[in-house]
Amino acid sequence: MKKGFLFISCDEAKHICDKAQYDEATSWERIKLGLRLFWCNVTKSYSKNNNKLTESIKNSELNCLKTEERIRLQNQFNDELAKQQQN
């Protein structure tokens, strides 16, 4: 078995962890990540925090501006900026 075939670096594990959060990791990547998570506390902590962040975003109740509101606000800003520049 060559070096790096089964055992991955912490950086690679973090990248695979991010991919796994969005179901973009292959089965082989998930296996390698699982091995890394078994013995690496840094990667475990990263994965745990990544899961918490993902859950927080999913459960958040964001109230974003609608497109019309954003355009109206941008126009008001531009008008005020133009007035300021004239003075």
Backbone as CSV, one residue per row, in Angstrom:
resi,resn,N_x,N_y,N_z,CA_x,CA_y,CA_z,C_x,C_y,C_z
1,MET,0.847,-1.175,0.000,0.000,0.000,0.000,0.897,1.245,0.000
2,LYS,0.675,2.118,-0.962,1.507,3.308,-1.033,1.044,4.365,-0.028
3,LYS,1.950,5.247,0.302,1.654,6.301,1.273,0.568,7.228,0.705
4,GLY,-0.428,7.535,1.512,-1.492,8.431,1.101,-2.633,7.726,0.390
5,PHE,-2.531,6.423,0.167,-3.598,5.694,-0.502,-4.825,5.597,0.383
6,LEU,-4.605,5.257,1.620,-5.706,5.081,2.550,-5.742,6.177,3.607
7,PHE,-4.577,6.642,4.012,-4.492,7.666,5.044,-4.314,9.030,4.394
8,ILE,-5.156,9.959,4.765,-5.160,11.280,4.139,-4.691,12.325,5.143
9,SER,-4.291,13.468,4.615,-3.852,14.571,5.480,-5.063,15.237,6.116
10,CYS,-4.802,16.044,7.099,-5.871,16.776,7.784,-6.560,17.743,6.816
11,ASP,-5.772,18.406,5.978,-6.348,19.348,5.011,-7.252,18.630,4.021
12,GLU,-6.802,17.479,3.550,-7.626,16.718,2.612,-8.896,16.225,3.306
13,ALA,-8.773,15.833,4.558,-9.935,15.381,5.325,-10.948,16.514,5.489
14,LYS,-10.468,17.708,5.737,-11.373,18.857,5.868,-12.093,19.133,4.556
15,HIS,-11.367,19.006,3.456,-11.974,19.223,2.139,-13.055,18.165,1.871
16,ILE,-12.747,16.918,2.174,-13.725,15.850,1.978,-14.919,16.043,2.909
17,CYS,-14.666,16.500,4.117,-15.739,16.773,5.078,-16.693,17.823,4.514
18,ASP,-16.139,18.877,3.925,-16.964,19.913,3.319,-17.783,19.346,2.162
19,LYS,-17.149,18.508,1.333,-17.858,17.886,0.219,-18.965,16.962,0.719
20,ALA,-18.688,16.237,1.789,-19.672,15.298,2.339,-20.909,16.033,2.870
21,GLN,-20.728,17.234,3.374,-21.853,18.013,3.886,-22.891,18.283,2.795
22,TYR,-22.429,18.373,1.550,-23.309,18.679,0.425,-23.501,17.473,-0.487
23,ASP,-23.227,16.270,0.039,-23.383,15.010,-0.692,-22.623,14.997,-2.006
24,GLU,-21.439,15.596,-2.015,-20.594,15.623,-3.207,-19.391,14.701,-3.083
25,ALA,-19.202,14.067,-1.943,-18.059,13.180,-1.722,-18.387,11.785,-2.249
26,THR,-17.386,11.149,-2.829,-17.563,9.787,-3.317,-17.548,8.823,-2.136
27,SER,-17.959,7.596,-2.402,-17.954,6.576,-1.348,-16.533,6.340,-0.836
28,TRP,-15.569,6.297,-1.737,-14.176,6.078,-1.342,-13.674,7.230,-0.464
29,GLU,-14.043,8.460,-0.809,-13.642,9.607,0.004,-14.259,9.518,1.395
30,ARG,-15.501,9.078,1.462,-16.168,8.937,2.761,-15.490,7.875,3.625
31,ILE,-15.038,6.797,2.992,-14.326,5.749,3.730,-13.018,6.307,4.291
32,LYS,-12.264,7.027,3.453,-10.999,7.600,3.916,-11.246,8.623,5.022
33,LEU,-12.315,9.405,4.891,-12.653,10.384,5.930,-13.012,9.670,7.224
34,GLY,-13.776,8.594,7.122,-14.148,7.827,8.309,-12.935,7.295,9.047
35,LEU,-11.937,6.820,8.304,-10.708,6.356,8.939,-9.992,7.496,9.639
36,ARG,-9.962,8.639,8.987,-9.298,9.803,9.585,-10.043,10.257,10.842
37,LEU,-11.368,10.259,10.788,-12.163,10.681,11.941,-11.986,9.738,13.123
38,PHE,-11.675,8.488,12.847,-11.503,7.488,13.899,-10.357,7.838,14.835
39,TRP,-9.282,8.433,14.309,-8.114,8.663,15.158,-7.650,10.115,15.257
40,CYS,-8.209,11.024,14.500,-7.731,12.415,14.502,-8.729,13.330,15.208
41,ASN,-8.341,13.867,16.357,-9.227,14.757,17.113,-9.458,16.088,16.422
42,VAL,-8.468,16.571,15.686,-8.620,17.848,14.977,-9.701,17.713,13.909
43,THR,-9.632,16.628,13.141,-10.624,16.410,12.094,-12.003,16.153,12.688
44,LYS,-12.066,15.430,13.811,-13.345,15.205,14.490,-13.977,16.529,14.896
45,SER,-13.174,17.404,15.468,-13.668,18.705,15.907,-14.155,19.529,14.722
46,TYR,-13.377,19.514,13.629,-13.770,20.257,12.425,-15.099,19.730,11.894
47,SER,-15.225,18.418,11.828,-16.441,17.794,11.315,-17.643,18.134,12.200
48,LYS,-17.436,18.088,13.497,-18.510,18.407,14.442,-18.971,19.854,14.279
49,ASN,-18.008,20.770,14.197,-18.352,22.185,14.017,-19.012,22.425,12.665
50,ASN,-18.552,21.709,11.647,-19.132,21.841,10.312,-20.595,21.384,10.330
51,ASN,-20.868,20.295,11.029,-22.245,19.806,11.145,-23.124,20.801,11.896
52,LYS,-22.595,21.383,12.967,-23.356,22.387,13.725,-23.687,23.588,12.853
53,LEU,-22.707,24.048,12.074,-22.926,25.199,11.196,-23.988,24.894,10.146
54,THR,-23.902,23.717,9.553,-24.878,23.332,8.540,-26.285,23.280,9.135
55,GLU,-26.430,22.697,10.309,-27.737,22.631,10.966,-28.250,24.020,11.318
56,SER,-27.373,24.897,11.782,-27.782,26.259,12.131,-28.305,27.009,10.912
57,ILE,-27.634,26.823,9.798,-28.069,27.498,8.570,-29.400,26.939,8.101
58,LYS,-29.557,25.623,8.168,-30.819,25.007,7.745,-31.981,25.465,8.611
59,ASN,-31.734,25.626,9.911,-32.809,25.965,10.847,-33.007,27.466,11.025
60,SER,-32.196,28.265,10.399,-32.323,29.710,10.578,-33.531,30.233,9.818
61,GLU,-34.091,31.266,10.348,-35.232,31.917,9.698,-34.762,33.271,9.188
62,LEU,-34.234,33.268,7.986,-33.704,34.490,7.405,-34.815,35.305,6.765
63,ASN,-34.756,36.582,6.963,-35.688,37.506,6.326,-34.892,38.411,5.420
64,CYS,-34.787,38.031,4.173,-33.998,38.796,3.208,-34.883,39.794,2.479
65,LEU,-34.244,40.807,1.935,-34.980,41.779,1.136,-35.423,41.146,-0.172
66,LYS,-36.611,41.528,-0.601,-37.069,41.103,-1.923,-36.323,41.932,-2.960
67,THR,-36.305,41.466,-4.183,-35.562,42.135,-5.245,-36.031,43.574,-5.419
68,GLU,-37.333,43.784,-5.383,-37.871,45.144,-5.560,-37.420,46.065,-4.424
69,GLU,-37.428,45.545,-3.204,-37.002,46.346,-2.052,-35.524,46.697,-2.146
70,ARG,-34.712,45.721,-2.577,-33.281,45.960,-2.703,-33.004,47.019,-3.766
71,ILE,-33.699,46.951,-4.887,-33.509,47.931,-5.962,-33.941,49.314,-5.499
72,ARG,-35.078,49.385,-4.788,-35.555,50.679,-4.288,-34.559,51.276,-3.293
73,LEU,-34.020,50.450,-2.416,-33.030,50.900,-1.442,-31.746,51.370,-2.137
74,GLN,-31.328,50.636,-3.172,-30.134,51.016,-3.934,-30.358,52.351,-4.640
75,ASN,-31.531,52.550,-5.178,-31.845,53.827,-5.849,-31.857,54.983,-4.859
76,GLN,-32.421,54.762,-3.682,-32.414,55.807,-2.651,-30.990,56.146,-2.252
77,PHE,-30.173,55.145,-2.097,-28.774,55.360,-1.750,-28.069,56.173,-2.826
78,ASN,-28.271,55.805,-4.080,-27.636,56.531,-5.187,-28.109,57.977,-5.265
79,ASP,-29.407,58.213,-5.008,-29.935,59.584,-5.004,-29.288,60.412,-3.900
80,GLU,-29.194,59.854,-2.702,-28.568,60.566,-1.591,-27.086,60.816,-1.854
81,LEU,-26.426,59.861,-2.455,-25.019,60.024,-2.790,-24.823,61.123,-3.816
82,ALA,-25.701,61.186,-4.800,-25.630,62.240,-5.814,-25.863,63.619,-5.182
83,LYS,-26.806,63.720,-4.243,-27.070,64.974,-3.554,-25.838,65.418,-2.755
84,GLN,-25.198,64.481,-2.080,-24.024,64.775,-1.278,-22.867,65.283,-2.160
85,GLN,-22.725,64.698,-3.329,-21.632,65.064,-4.228,-21.864,66.436,-4.847
86,GLN,-23.147,66.867,-4.978,-23.442,68.186,-5.524,-23.109,69.293,-4.535
87,ASN,-23.156,69.004,-3.270,-22.897,70.009,-2.224,-21.464,70.176,-1.993
